[in-house]
Amino acid sequence: MPLIASVLFDPADASLHRYDALTLAVVKIWIAMLAVRRETWEEAKVIAPYHVIGTVVKISETGVGSWI
């Protein structure tokens, strides 16, 4: 649902790009889940490296022009 909402409510003059805002929202949700103990630190330690590796791969792909 947030992805659909981001398309509908994406002002052209926003100071933050849509996908950057979505990434920050997801990080805030993840921190909140850890704070209220809906996710354990053990789960976070397992999942976080996959997200970091995936982000590095996507940044390197876009850096060489694969998404043009």
PAPAVEX-751790 format. One record per atom (N, C-alpha, C, O): atom name; residue number from 0; x, y, z; residue in three letters. Coordinates in steps of 0.05 Angstrom, whole numbers. Layout:
! residues N
+-------+-----+--------+--------+--------+---------+
: atomo : num :     px :     py :     pz : residuo :
+-------+-----+--------+--------+--------+---------+
:    CA : NUM :      X :      Y :      Z :     ALA :
...
+-------+-----+--------+--------+--------+---------+
This chain:
! residues 68
+-------+-----+--------+--------+--------+---------+
: atomo : num :     px :     py :     pz : residuo :
+-------+-----+--------+--------+--------+---------+
:     N :   0 :     16 :    -24 :      0 :     MET :
:    CA :   0 :      0 :      0 :      0 :     MET :
:     C :   0 :     17 :     25 :      0 :     MET :
:     O :   0 :     11 :     44 :    -15 :     MET :
:     N :   1 :     39 :     27 :     16 :     PRO :
:    CA :   1 :     55 :     52 :     15 :     PRO :
:     C :   1 :     66 :     57 :    -12 :     PRO :
:     O :   1 :     69 :     81 :    -20 :     PRO :
:     N :   2 :     73 :     36 :    -27 :     LEU :
:    CA :   2 :     84 :     41 :    -54 :     LEU :
:     C :   2 :     63 :     53 :    -72 :     LEU :
:     O :   2 :     70 :     72 :    -88 :     LEU :
:     N :   3 :     39 :     44 :    -71 :     ILE :
:    CA :   3 :     17 :     56 :    -87 :     ILE :
:     C :   3 :     12 :     85 :    -78 :     ILE :
:     O :   3 :      9 :    102 :    -95 :     ILE :
:     N :   4 :     11 :     89 :    -52 :     ALA :
:    CA :   4 :      7 :    116 :    -42 :     ALA :
:     C :   4 :     29 :    135 :    -50 :     ALA :
:     O :   4 :     24 :    159 :    -54 :     ALA :
:     N :   5 :     54 :    125 :    -52 :     SER :
:    CA :   5 :     76 :    142 :    -59 :     SER :
:     C :   5 :     73 :    152 :    -88 :     SER :
:     O :   5 :     82 :    174 :    -95 :     SER :
:     N :   6 :     60 :    136 :   -105 :     VAL :
:    CA :   6 :     55 :    145 :   -133 :     VAL :
:     C :   6 :     33 :    167 :   -133 :     VAL :
:     O :   6 :     35 :    186 :   -148 :     VAL :
:     N :   7 :     13 :    163 :   -117 :     LEU :
:    CA :   7 :    -10 :    181 :   -117 :     LEU :
:     C :   7 :     -3 :    208 :   -104 :     LEU :
:     O :   7 :    -14 :    229 :   -112 :     LEU :
:     N :   8 :     14 :    208 :    -83 :     PHE :
:    CA :   8 :     20 :    232 :    -68 :     PHE :
:     C :   8 :     50 :    240 :    -71 :     PHE :
:     O :   8 :     63 :    245 :    -51 :     PHE :
:     N :   9 :     59 :    241 :    -95 :     ASP :
:    CA :   9 :     87 :    248 :   -100 :     ASP :
:     C :   9 :     88 :    276 :   -113 :     ASP :
:     O :   9 :     86 :    279 :   -137 :     ASP :
:     N :  10 :     92 :    297 :    -96 :     PRO :
:    CA :  10 :     93 :    324 :   -107 :     PRO :
:     C :  10 :    118 :    327 :   -124 :     PRO :
:     O :  10 :    139 :    318 :   -117 :     PRO :
:     N :  11 :    115 :    342 :   -146 :     ALA :
:    CA :  11 :    138 :    346 :   -164 :     ALA :
:     C :  11 :    160 :    362 :   -151 :     ALA :
:     O :  11 :    183 :    359 :   -158 :     ALA :
:     N :  12 :    153 :    380 :   -132 :     ASP :
:    CA :  12 :    174 :    396 :   -120 :     ASP :
:     C :  12 :    183 :    386 :    -92 :     ASP :
:     O :  12 :    193 :    402 :    -76 :     ASP :
:     N :  13 :    179 :    361 :    -87 :     ALA :
:    CA :  13 :    187 :    349 :    -62 :     ALA :
:     C :  13 :    217 :    351 :    -58 :     ALA :
:     O :  13 :    233 :    348 :    -77 :     ALA :
:     N :  14 :    226 :    356 :    -34 :     SER :
:    CA :  14 :    255 :    358 :    -29 :     SER :
:     C :  14 :    269 :    330 :    -28 :     SER :
:     O :  14 :    293 :    329 :    -28 :     SER :
:     N :  15 :    253 :    310 :    -26 :     LEU :
:    CA :  15 :    263 :    282 :    -24 :     LEU :
:     C :  15 :    250 :    265 :    -46 :     LEU :
:     O :  15 :    226 :    266 :    -49 :     LEU :
:     N :  16 :    266 :    251 :    -60 :     HIS :
:    CA :  16 :    255 :    234 :    -81 :     HIS :
:     C :  16 :    238 :    211 :    -69 :     HIS :
:     O :  16 :    241 :    204 :    -46 :     HIS :
:     N :  17 :    219 :    202 :    -85 :     ARG :
:    CA :  17 :    200 :    182 :    -76 :     ARG :
:     C :  17 :    213 :    157 :    -64 :     ARG :
:     O :  17 :    205 :    149 :    -42 :     ARG :
:     N :  18 :    232 :    145 :    -78 :     TYR :
:    CA :  18 :    244 :    121 :    -68 :     TYR :
:     C :  18 :    261 :    126 :    -44 :     TYR :
:     O :  18 :    264 :    108 :    -27 :     TYR :
:     N :  19 :    273 :    149 :    -42 :     ASP :
:    CA :  19 :    288 :    156 :    -18 :     ASP :
:     C :  19 :    270 :    158 :      6 :     ASP :
:     O :  19 :    276 :    149 :     28 :     ASP :
:     N :  20 :    246 :    171 :      2 :     ALA :
:    CA :  20 :    227 :    173 :     24 :     ALA :
:     C :  20 :    217 :    145 :     32 :     ALA :
:     O :  20 :    213 :    140 :     56 :     ALA :
:     N :  21 :    212 :    128 :     13 :     LEU :
:    CA :  21 :    203 :    100 :     19 :     LEU :
:     C :  21 :    225 :     85 :     35 :     LEU :
:     O :  21 :    218 :     71 :     54 :     LEU :
:     N :  22 :    250 :     89 :     27 :     THR :
:    CA :  22 :    272 :     75 :     42 :     THR :
:     C :  22 :    273 :     85 :     70 :     THR :
:     O :  22 :    276 :     69 :     89 :     THR :
:     N :  23 :    271 :    111 :     74 :     LEU :
:    CA :  23 :    271 :    122 :    102 :     LEU :
:     C :  23 :    247 :    112 :    118 :     LEU :
:     O :  23 :    250 :    107 :    142 :     LEU :
:     N :  24 :    224 :    110 :    105 :     ALA :
:    CA :  24 :    200 :    101 :    119 :     ALA :
:     C :  24 :    204 :     72 :    128 :     ALA :
:     O :  24 :    196 :     65 :    150 :     ALA :
:     N :  25 :    215 :     55 :    110 :     VAL :
:    CA :  25 :    220 :     27 :    117 :     VAL :
:     C :  25 :    240 :     25 :    140 :     VAL :
:     O :  25 :    236 :      8 :    158 :     VAL :
:     N :  26 :    261 :     41 :    140 :     VAL :
:    CA :  26 :    280 :     40 :    162 :     VAL :
:     C :  26 :    267 :     48 :    188 :     VAL :
:     O :  26 :    272 :     36 :    209 :     VAL :
:     N :  27 :    250 :     69 :    187 :     LYS :
:    CA :  27 :    236 :     78 :    211 :     LYS :
:     C :  27 :    217 :     56 :    221 :     LYS :
:     O :  27 :    216 :     51 :    246 :     LYS :
:     N :  28 :    204 :     42 :    203 :     ILE :
:    CA :  28 :    186 :     20 :    211 :     ILE :
:     C :  28 :    202 :     -2 :    224 :     ILE :
:     O :  28 :    194 :    -14 :    244 :     ILE :
:     N :  29 :    225 :     -8 :    212 :     TRP :
:    CA :  29 :    242 :    -30 :    223 :     TRP :
:     C :  29 :    252 :    -23 :    251 :     TRP :
:     O :  29 :    251 :    -40 :    269 :     TRP :
:     N :  30 :    260 :      2 :    255 :     ILE :
:    CA :  30 :    269 :     11 :    281 :     ILE :
:     C :  30 :    246 :     10 :    301 :     ILE :
:     O :  30 :    250 :      1 :    324 :     ILE :
:     N :  31 :    222 :     18 :    293 :     ALA :
:    CA :  31 :    199 :     16 :    310 :     ALA :
:     C :  31 :    192 :    -13 :    318 :     ALA :
:     O :  31 :    185 :    -18 :    341 :     ALA :
:     N :  32 :    195 :    -31 :    298 :     MET :
:    CA :  32 :    189 :    -59 :    304 :     MET :
:     C :  32 :    209 :    -70 :    324 :     MET :
:     O :  32 :    202 :    -86 :    341 :     MET :
:     N :  33 :    234 :    -61 :    322 :     LEU :
:    CA :  33 :    254 :    -69 :    342 :     LEU :
:     C :  33 :    248 :    -57 :    369 :     LEU :
:     O :  33 :    251 :    -70 :    390 :     LEU :
:     N :  34 :    239 :    -32 :    369 :     ALA :
:    CA :  34 :    233 :    -18 :    395 :     ALA :
:     C :  34 :    210 :    -31 :    410 :     ALA :
:     O :  34 :    211 :    -33 :    434 :     ALA :
:     N :  35 :    189 :    -40 :    395 :     VAL :
:    CA :  35 :    166 :    -51 :    408 :     VAL :
:     C :  35 :    168 :    -82 :    409 :     VAL :
:     O :  35 :    149 :    -96 :    417 :     VAL :
:     N :  36 :    191 :    -92 :    401 :     ARG :
:    CA :  36 :    197 :   -121 :    403 :     ARG :
:     C :  36 :    180 :   -139 :    386 :     ARG :
:     O :  36 :    173 :   -161 :    394 :     ARG :
:     N :  37 :    172 :   -128 :    362 :     ARG :
:    CA :  37 :    158 :   -145 :    343 :     ARG :
:     C :  37 :    178 :   -161 :    326 :     ARG :
:     O :  37 :    172 :   -181 :    313 :     ARG :
:     N :  38 :    203 :   -152 :    327 :     GLU :
:    CA :  38 :    226 :   -166 :    314 :     GLU :
:     C :  38 :    248 :   -167 :    335 :     GLU :
:     O :  38 :    253 :   -147 :    349 :     GLU :
:     N :  39 :    262 :   -189 :    336 :     THR :
:    CA :  39 :    284 :   -192 :    355 :     THR :
:     C :  39 :    310 :   -182 :    342 :     THR :
:     O :  39 :    313 :   -180 :    318 :     THR :
:     N :  40 :    329 :   -176 :    360 :     TRP :
:    CA :  40 :    355 :   -168 :    350 :     TRP :
:     C :  40 :    369 :   -190 :    335 :     TRP :
:     O :  40 :    385 :   -185 :    316 :     TRP :
:     N :  41 :    364 :   -215 :    343 :     GLU :
:    CA :  41 :    376 :   -238 :    328 :     GLU :
:     C :  41 :    365 :   -239 :    300 :     GLU :
:     O :  41 :    381 :   -244 :    281 :     GLU :
:     N :  42 :    339 :   -234 :    296 :     GLU :
:    CA :  42 :    328 :   -233 :    269 :     GLU :
:     C :  42 :    340 :   -210 :    253 :     GLU :
:     O :  42 :    346 :   -213 :    229 :     GLU :
:     N :  43 :    343 :   -187 :    266 :     ALA :
:    CA :  43 :    354 :   -163 :    253 :     ALA :
:     C :  43 :    383 :   -168 :    244 :     ALA :
:     O :  43 :    391 :   -160 :    222 :     ALA :
:     N :  44 :    398 :   -182 :    260 :     LYS :
:    CA :  44 :    426 :   -188 :    253 :     LYS :
:     C :  44 :    428 :   -206 :    229 :     LYS :
:     O :  44 :    448 :   -206 :    215 :     LYS :
:     N :  45 :    408 :   -223 :    225 :     VAL :
:    CA :  45 :    408 :   -241 :    203 :     VAL :
:     C :  45 :    399 :   -227 :    177 :     VAL :
:     O :  45 :    410 :   -231 :    156 :     VAL :
:     N :  46 :    378 :   -211 :    180 :     ILE :
:    CA :  46 :    366 :   -198 :    157 :     ILE :
:     C :  46 :    382 :   -174 :    147 :     ILE :
:     O :  46 :    384 :   -170 :    122 :     ILE :
:     N :  47 :    393 :   -159 :    164 :     ALA :
:    CA :  47 :    407 :   -134 :    157 :     ALA :
:     C :  47 :    429 :   -138 :    136 :     ALA :
:     O :  47 :    431 :   -122 :    117 :     ALA :
:     N :  48 :    447 :   -158 :    139 :     PRO :
:    CA :  48 :    468 :   -161 :    118 :     PRO :
:     C :  48 :    456 :   -166 :     90 :     PRO :
:     O :  48 :    468 :   -157 :     71 :     PRO :
:     N :  49 :    434 :   -180 :     88 :     TYR :
:    CA :  49 :    422 :   -184 :     61 :     TYR :
:     C :  49 :    413 :   -158 :     49 :     TYR :
:     O :  49 :    416 :   -153 :     25 :     TYR :
:     N :  50 :    401 :   -140 :     66 :     HIS :
:    CA :  50 :    393 :   -114 :     56 :     HIS :
:     C :  50 :    417 :    -97 :     48 :     HIS :
:     O :  50 :    416 :    -83 :     28 :     HIS :
:     N :  51 :    438 :    -98 :     64 :     VAL :
:    CA :  51 :    462 :    -82 :     57 :     VAL :
:     C :  51 :    474 :    -92 :     31 :     VAL :
:     O :  51 :    481 :    -76 :     14 :     VAL :
:     N :  52 :    477 :   -118 :     28 :     ILE :
:    CA :  52 :    488 :   -130 :      4 :     ILE :
:     C :  52 :    471 :   -123 :    -20 :     ILE :
:     O :  52 :    481 :   -115 :    -41 :     ILE :
:     N :  53 :    445 :   -125 :    -17 :     GLY :
:    CA :  53 :    427 :   -119 :    -39 :     GLY :
:     C :  53 :    429 :    -90 :    -47 :     GLY :
:     O :  53 :    428 :    -83 :    -71 :     GLY :
:     N :  54 :    431 :    -72 :    -28 :     THR :
:    CA :  54 :    433 :    -43 :    -33 :     THR :
:     C :  54 :    460 :    -38 :    -48 :     THR :
:     O :  54 :    460 :    -22 :    -67 :     THR :
:     N :  55 :    481 :    -50 :    -39 :     VAL :
:    CA :  55 :    507 :    -46 :    -52 :     VAL :
:     C :  55 :    506 :    -56 :    -81 :     VAL :
:     O :  55 :    517 :    -43 :    -99 :     VAL :
:     N :  56 :    493 :    -78 :    -86 :     VAL :
:    CA :  56 :    491 :    -89 :   -113 :     VAL :
:     C :  56 :    475 :    -70 :   -131 :     VAL :
:     O :  56 :    483 :    -64 :   -153 :     VAL :
:     N :  57 :    452 :    -60 :   -121 :     LYS :
:    CA :  57 :    436 :    -42 :   -137 :     LYS :
:     C :  57 :    450 :    -16 :   -142 :     LYS :
:     O :  57 :    448 :     -5 :   -164 :     LYS :
:     N :  58 :    465 :     -5 :   -123 :     ILE :
:    CA :  58 :    480 :     19 :   -127 :     ILE :
:     C :  58 :    502 :     15 :   -148 :     ILE :
:     O :  58 :    506 :     32 :   -166 :     ILE :
:     N :  59 :    515 :     -8 :   -147 :     SER :
:    CA :  59 :    536 :    -13 :   -167 :     SER :
:     C :  59 :    524 :    -18 :   -195 :     SER :
:     O :  59 :    535 :    -10 :   -215 :     SER :
:     N :  60 :    500 :    -31 :   -196 :     GLU :
:    CA :  60 :    487 :    -34 :   -222 :     GLU :
:     C :  60 :    479 :     -7 :   -235 :     GLU :
:     O :  60 :    484 :     -3 :   -258 :     GLU :
:     N :  61 :    468 :     10 :   -219 :     THR :
:    CA :  61 :    460 :     36 :   -230 :     THR :
:     C :  61 :    483 :     53 :   -236 :     THR :
:     O :  61 :    482 :     70 :   -253 :     THR :
:     N :  62 :    505 :     49 :   -222 :     GLY :
:    CA :  62 :    530 :     64 :   -227 :     GLY :
:     C :  62 :    542 :     58 :   -254 :     GLY :
:     O :  62 :    555 :     76 :   -266 :     GLY :
:     N :  63 :    539 :     34 :   -264 :     VAL :
:    CA :  63 :    550 :     27 :   -290 :     VAL :
:     C :  63 :    530 :     30 :   -312 :     VAL :
:     O :  63 :    536 :     23 :   -335 :     VAL :
:     N :  64 :    506 :     39 :   -305 :     GLY :
:    CA :  64 :    486 :     45 :   -326 :     GLY :
:     C :  64 :    467 :     23 :   -334 :     GLY :
:     O :  64 :    456 :     24 :   -355 :     GLY :
:     N :  65 :    464 :      3 :   -317 :     SER :
:    CA :  65 :    447 :    -20 :   -325 :     SER :
:     C :  65 :    417 :    -12 :   -323 :     SER :
:     O :  65 :    401 :    -28 :   -333 :     SER :
:     N :  66 :    410 :     10 :   -311 :     TRP :
:    CA :  66 :    382 :     17 :   -308 :     TRP :
:     C :  66 :    375 :     42 :   -325 :     TRP :
:     O :  66 :    355 :     55 :   -320 :     TRP :
:     N :  67 :    390 :     47 :   -346 :     ILE :
:    CA :  67 :    384 :     70 :   -363 :     ILE :
:     C :  67 :    362 :     63 :   -382 :     ILE :
:     O :  67 :    354 :     79 :   -399 :     ILE :
+-------+-----+--------+--------+--------+---------+
